[in-house]
Amino acid sequence: MASLWHGLLLALHLAQGAELSLNFNKDDGFAVLLDGQAWLQGGPVRVGSLASGGAGLRTAKRVSGQGHDELGHYETVTLVWADKDGNEVIHTSFRTYPQDAGMIVFEQYFPQDVHLPAGTLFPSFQSNVSGGARDLDCFAYHGIFPSLRRCKLSTYEATHQGGAPMVLYEASATGGPLAAMTVFSPLSFPKAQHMFSADGLVGAGIKSTVEVIPAGWQQLFLLSAGSGINDGMMAWGDRMLKFTGKPRADMYGDDVISTIGFWTDNGGYYHYATGTNESYEEVLPRVKDYHDSIGVPFRHWQFDSWFYPKDGAVSSGGGGGAVVNWTAMPSVFPSGMAYIQAKLGVPMVMHNRQWSPKSDYVKHEPYNWYKSEKAAVPEDPTAFFKYFFKQQEGWGLAMYEQDWMCTEYDQVEALQRNISMADDWLRGMALGAASSGRTVQYCMPYPYDLLSAAAYPAVTNARATGDYIDRETQWAIGATSMFYWAIGILPFKDGFYSSNLPQVGGQVVGPETQPDRAALMAALSGAMVGPMDGINLLNASRVMSSCRSDGVLLKPDKPVAPFESCFAAGVDPATCFDYITYSDISGLGRAFYVFMNSPGRVSFRDIMPMGATAKDYVVYNWYTESVSWLSSRTPSSEVELARGYEGHAYALAAPLVNGWALLGERRKLVPTASLRFPSVRYAGKLLEVSVRGAAGELVEVCVANSTGKVFCKSLRFAAAAVSTIEFESSDELALVV
C-alpha cells in the first residue's frame, strides 16, 4: 500500500509539475523556458577544436521529426553540423515529450568516427551573468562518496568524474516551499561523458580523454523539471529509472538489505585487528556466540579487505595493495571460507578492491585484461564476472562490495580512453552478480558511477559516507541520500560503534560520543544497520531499537533527506543537517520522522513539502516524550524540539485523525514503520491497529489522543503473524502513561 501511495503522489506531481519548453533563433541558438519564463540560454556546440559560431562548425541542415524511446513518444528538432569541407561531424537533437512536458532530452549523434582528443560539448548553457545569464542558485555532487556542494550558475565547477547531477533553482527568501527547479545529468553512458565549466559556459559532452568516438555513437543528457528540491529530485530520478527500466531498490528485497548485520569495516573493532593474538577463524565464532548470548540476532556479516591476499602493504586506513586472489589467506581462515561460513551460518557481504595486474586471474584465467602499473580490468567484463561469481561455492556470499572504485578507474587508462569501457566494467559486474543471485554495493564511487548504476538492478545500495574511522560528519547522510534514492539506490551509512565505551583492543578505540545519532542515521537510511563493536562491548538495546526481535529492520518508506528549508536563501545545504522522512500507513496517511542536529523550531511548512496528508499532527519528542501539535490551519505555527542527551533532537509527527494519533513503538528508532503497522482503521471512537510481529515478540503499541495524553497496550505473538489491537475512549483512564 505504501508503494501504491507513493505512485499516486508521483503521478499527481508529474501531471501538475513544472513545464519546460524551447525557443530557437534564426542562428540555431536556443533557450530553455521553465513554466514559460526564461531559464537557461543555450551556448555553442563543440567537437574537439571545432565549434559553432564561426569556429569550424556550421549548420548543414535542420530537421524536425518524431520518434519513440524508453521515455515515450517524442518530437525532435535535429541540427546537422558539418566542418568547412562539408563533412558531417555531429548531429545535435532536442527531444520533447508531449505526455511529459517536464523534461527535455539532448542528443549527440556521430555519423562517422571522430578522432579529436578534446571532447565534445552539447548542450551548453551560458553562465556568464554579464552576458545576460540568470545567476541561478545551484548545487551538484562531487568526489568519492559523492557530497553536495553549493554554487551559483556563475560559479559552478565541473570536477573529475563529478559535478552531476547539477540542480538549478531560485532560493526562497522566506524559507517557504520552493518554486520550480531543474536537474541536469547524463542519461546514457554516464562514464563516457564529462560535465563542463569554462569560458562562461556550463554543460556536458563526451569526455576529453576518449581517443575515438565511433560512428553511430549516441550520447543522451536529461534536463528534468520539478517543484521543490525533494520532489524535483524524485521526478528527475523517476525519469532516469523509466529510461533504464530499473526499479528502485526494495528495502526488504533480500536477507542482507532488510536486516541488522555485524560489520568489520575501516574504523570498526575487527578491521585488521582481532583484539587478541589469535586468528580471525578462532575469534569470530566467539563473537557470534556473544551476540547470541545477549539476544542480538545479526542476520548477516560483512568481511572487509583483511581476509584476502594483496600485492602490497596495507595502510592504517585500509588502502594499499591490489587484490591478487579473492579468497581467504591461510593466516586468516586456515580451514577456508566454507568452514567459517558453517560456523557463522548467515549471508555474507564481502569486500573487494581493484584488481592487481599480477593477480592470478590475469596470469592464469582465459580472459584478456587491460593492465596498468597498479591495476587491471578485464577486456570483457561480462564474461569475466559471470565466471568469477561461480567461484565462491560454500561462502554464503550474498552481497559483493566493490570498493576503491575511484582507484580502479583512475589507474586503468583503458577505462578513460575507450568510450564504452568504464560503463561496460560496471555493467559486467552487475550482470555477473545478478546471474549468480547476488547483489552489489558500491564503495568509494564517483558520482558518474552512481549515475551508471541507475541502469543495474543488482546494485541495490552504495556507501553514502566516508569510512567510520573519520567520523566527525561521517553520519550526515541526508544530502547524499537524496541523490542516491532518486535513482533507486539505498544510501548505506557504513558501520558504527553502538556503545560509548572505549573499544580497547580494536583497530579504533573511540569512544563513539554520539552512538544514538549513528544508529539513528543508519536506521533512517533505509539500508542495512551495521554495528562494529568488539566482544562484550555492544549496546544491545540500542541495536535492537532499529529492528524487530528477529533482526528484521523497521525502516521508513523513503531514506532521509534534507528539509526543504535547507535550500532557502542564505542557507548552505551542504551544512544543513535538518532531515526528514516518513512512513505511509494504510488508513492513517503519512507519519514523519524529524531529525535536527542543532535543535530548533519546526513548522507545518517543514513537513508540507514532503506530502502531509492530515490537517493536524501530534509531535512526539523521542527523547523528552513531550507532546505538541502542528496544524495546516496555521502553516506558520511552530513547535520547539528540545534536544536529547546527545545534543540533537528527534521527533515523530503523527497524523491526528478522529481524535487519535498512532505513536507506535516509542522506543524504536522508526516508531511507526509500515512493516510493523500495515494498516489502521477508525470506527467512531474505536481505533483498530494492525500489527505485524515475529514469533515470540512482545510489541508495545502507543497512541495519543487529542488532549495530548499517551497510552499504550502490549501484544504478544506466539507465531509470526499480523494481529489487531484496539483502543477506545474507555481505555484512557486505565492506560495513561
Salt bridges, closest charged atoms under 4 A:
ASP27 OD1 - LYS26 NZ 3.68
ASP28 OD1 - ARG62 NH1 3.73
ASP69 OD2 - ARG95 NH1 2.71
ASP85 OD1 - LYS84 NZ 3.61
GLU88 OE1 - HIS91 NE2 2.81
ASP100 OD2 - ARG239 NE 2.88
GLU107 OE1 - ARG95 NH2 3.22
ASP137 OD1 - LYS152 NZ 3.17
GLU170 OE2 - ARG134 NH2 2.48
ASP199 OD2 - ARG46 NH1 2.99
GLU211 OE2 - ARG417 NH1 3.63
ASP238 OD1 - ARG248 NH1 2.77
ASP265 OD2 - ARG463 NH1 2.84
GLU278 OE1 - ARG286 NH2 2.55
ASP292 OD2 - LYS288 NZ 2.97
ASP304 OD2 - HIS271 NE2 3.15
ASP403 OD2 - HIS351 NE2 2.74
ASP410 OD1 - HIS160 NE2 2.71
GLU413 OE1 - ARG417 NH1 3.43
ASP449 OD1 - LYS191 NZ 2.74
ASP467 OD1 - ARG463 NH2 2.53
ASP494 OD2 - ARG463 NH2 3.59
ASP516 OD1 - ARG542 NE 2.69
ASP550 OD2 - ARG548 NH2 2.72
ASP584 OD1 - ARG590 NE 2.73
ASP616 OD2 - ARG633 NH1 2.62
GLU638 OE1 - ARG601 NE 2.90
GLU640 OE1 - ARG601 NH1 3.01
GLU646 OE1 - HIS648 ND1 3.81
GLU665 OE1 - ARG676 NE 2.72
GLU688 OE1 - ARG681 NE 2.89
GLU697 OE2 - ARG676 NH2 2.71
ASP731 OD2 - LYS713 NZ 3.14
GLU732 OE2 - LYS709 NZ 3.77
